[in-house]
């Protein structure tokens, strides 16, 4: 008797949900395995360049602050 209650949801899962789930799963796997497109690769390289410039600027600003106001780090750690 308990098994009769579970048969309908199991059949619905196997007929509707499972195939959709499998299609979406393997589609996403294929997209991941294809890697980056040329546009995405270009954007990534651009962001890497910007991050390197920003890191250099931050180091320069910290060096200036260290020379002009040696206690600036201690003042801003409490915020």
C-alpha positions in Angstrom: 0.0 0.0 0.0 2.8 2.4 0.9 4.5 1.7 -2.4 1.5 2.8 -4.4 1.8 6.3 -3.1 5.5 6.5 -4.2 5.0 5.1 -7.7 3.5 8.3 -9.2 6.2 10.7 -8.0 8.9 8.3 -9.0 7.5 7.9 -12.5 7.1 11.7 -12.8 10.7 12.2 -11.7 12.0 9.6 -14.2 9.9 10.8 -17.1 10.1 14.6 -16.6 12.8 15.8 -14.1 15.6 13.3 -14.8 15.9 13.9 -18.6 15.8 17.7 -18.1 18.4 17.4 -15.3 20.7 15.3 -17.4 20.5 17.6 -20.5 21.2 20.7 -18.4 24.1 18.9 -16.6 25.9 17.7 -19.7 25.3 21.1 -21.5 27.0 22.9 -18.6 29.8 20.3 -18.6 30.4 20.9 -22.4 30.5 24.7 -21.9 33.0 24.4 -19.1 35.2 22.0 -21.1 35.2 24.4 -24.1 37.1 27.0 -22.1 37.1 30.7 -22.6 36.0 32.4 -25.8 38.4 34.9 -27.4 36.3 37.8 -26.0 36.4 36.4 -22.5 40.1 35.7 -22.8 40.7 39.3 -23.9 38.6 40.7 -21.1 40.5 38.5 -18.6 43.8 39.8 -19.9 42.5 43.4 -19.7 41.4 42.8 -16.1 44.8 41.3 -15.2 46.6 44.3 -16.6 44.3 46.7 -14.7 44.8 44.7 -11.4 48.6 44.9 -11.9 48.5 48.6 -12.4 46.2 49.1 -9.4 48.6 47.0 -7.2 51.5 49.1 -8.3 49.6 52.3 -7.6 48.6 51.0 -4.1 52.2 50.2 -3.3 53.3 53.7 -4.4 50.5 55.3 -2.3 51.5 53.3 0.7 55.1 54.2 0.3 54.2 57.9 0.1 52.0 57.6 3.2 54.7 55.7 5.1 57.2 58.5 4.4 54.8 61.4 5.1 52.8 59.9 8.0 54.5 56.8 9.5 51.6 56.2 11.9 48.8 56.0 9.2 48.5 52.3 9.4 47.9 52.2 13.1 45.3 55.0 12.9 43.3 53.2 10.3 43.4 49.7 11.9 41.0 50.8 14.6 38.2 51.7 12.1 
